[in-house]
């Protein structure tokens, strides 16, 4: 939601999967539609519609406006939330129909073909069980989820050629993600010898921060703390990444054939990482690099970006920077009263003197996690905020001491300095940065700041603004006439 809105979680409020983005919260899709760009989704999103808000406003979810509101302003060319096990999840995505069309019959083809494996006697084994991660998915590579979504993106681009409008496509791959199952031949491309050493230490567990310790006790953390599990699962995860790489190559070749690489900005990124055993954790709940430092590759095909092409940058960049970047590149006016991120175009085009982020922020809502309960945290206090600068990563945890890591002397983030007396000054400085960030909320989004500040010079030139029929603070007609004369003289001088 932060990527879609260009706004921090504390501003848009959709802090967890299943939390609706409230009706009226502006999104990238809506900003683009205003300038004639067609915003389209192919693949995974966890957007949940604010149905209560829509009902309150009388918006029919099936109407054009209702669909846009329900899909973050995007047109769902093919939406797939990525998880379709038996239960309360979407039981019948379009991908299931596709599998059936190609002969993969089952009550739930997503689960029984794309995310299951065959046993020694041909029995169907669940891909949810980590012990099966070394086996190939039952579905062939060409019919698995990643190639399927690539094909759907191509379908959209073919249609867009006929449509003629400029477009922005969010192609959102489902994998790599659990269930950790990959089709042949990717299941054997990597093995235990390719797995990097785990990043963790016994000291992390010996005197762990209470919140860190609570997450270490979660089932997924405990299972990935076993080396046997890491060596079984990570090669499959690497295979899933390799499959994405290959499919992006397929997509780039398709775009090159149609001349699209010369006029299309391409952004490759992710919403989060995965601990996979690093720091004695699984999943993504804390802020170590394994979780919070995601890849970002931006290709700007314009000649203005030639000066930085193929370069790497160590500037602090946030997910909220992508929406203003895309809007800027497609010719939209800046909206700093709404978008809290900054356009990356100055960095891409080598304008090194551009003022930039002093720190990067990441937020996490613990409300739905069991550690909130085990730690006895009040629901409204179950929050964490990371403030990262070039050298330091500081984590504010409501109701607990902070965590602090020195990324220069401890790049693997193994030593928590949050209680170290020798680093009290650093903690004070970063806590002040957190407080400054928290004070600068973006709640006033219905009025451009520039619309107000455009009158600053006029307001400074005379004592009181004079609106027809509204006279506040004048003693008599002579005083009013004097002020009106000053205003007249200022206008004539400024226009002349």
Number of C-alpha atoms within 10 A of each C-alpha: 24 25 18 20 30 27 25 24 18 16 17 20 16 19 20 16 12 11 14 21 25 20 19 10 17 21 25 22 25 20 21 23 15 10 14 13 19 21 23 21 24 24 23 19 21 16 19 17 22 17 19 13 15 18 11 9 10 10 18 13 17 10 10 12 13 18 18 19 28 24 22 27 26 25 21 19 16 19 20 22 16 21 17 19 17 13 7 7 11 13 15 15 18 10 19 22 16 14 21 14 10 10 9 19 14 13 12 20 24 26 21 22 25 27 26 29 26 19 13 8 6 8 10 14 19 21 26 16 13 18 14 22 26 23 23 24 28 24 23 14 19 12 18 21 22 24 20 19 24 20 17 16 23 17 12 16 18 12 11 14 11 8 11 9 11 15 18 22 17 19 19 22 21 18 19 21 16 16 20 28 32 36 26 17 13 23 21 15 13 17 17 13 9 12 15 9 10 15 15 17 14 11 11 17 14 9 11 15 17 13 18 19 17 16 22 20 15 16 12 16 20 15 19 23 21 12 13 12 16 21 19 20 24 22 25 28 25 21 25 22 18 16 22 19 12 14 18 16 12 16 16 14 14 15 16 12 9 13 11 15 17 12 10 18 16 15 14 12 14 14 13 17 20 19 23 25 24 23 25 26 27 23 21 15 20 23 23 20 16 21 19 19 15 15 11 12 11 16 15 22 16 14 9 14 17 13 12 15 16 11 7 8 10 6 14 14 20 21 24 23 20 25 26 28 19 21 21 17 16 18 11 17 12 14 18 16 15 23 24 21 24 24 21 19 18 17 16 21 17 15 12 10 8 9 9 14 14 12 20 16 21 17 18 18 20 20 18 12 13 14 21 20 15 10 13 11 17 13 13 10 14 21 18 21 20 25 22 23 17 14 12 20 23 27 26 21 17 15 14 12 14 20 21 25 22 20 17 11 11 13 13 18 21 18 18 20 19 20 14 11 9 10 13 12 10 16 24 11 12 22 17 12 17 20 11 11 13 11 9 9 13 16 11 10 14 8 10 13 14 12 9 9 11 10 10 11 11 16 13 10 14 16 11 17 16 14 8 6 6 8 12 11 9 12 9 8 9 10 12 16 12 11 18 16 13 13 20 12 12 16 13 9 9 9 6 6
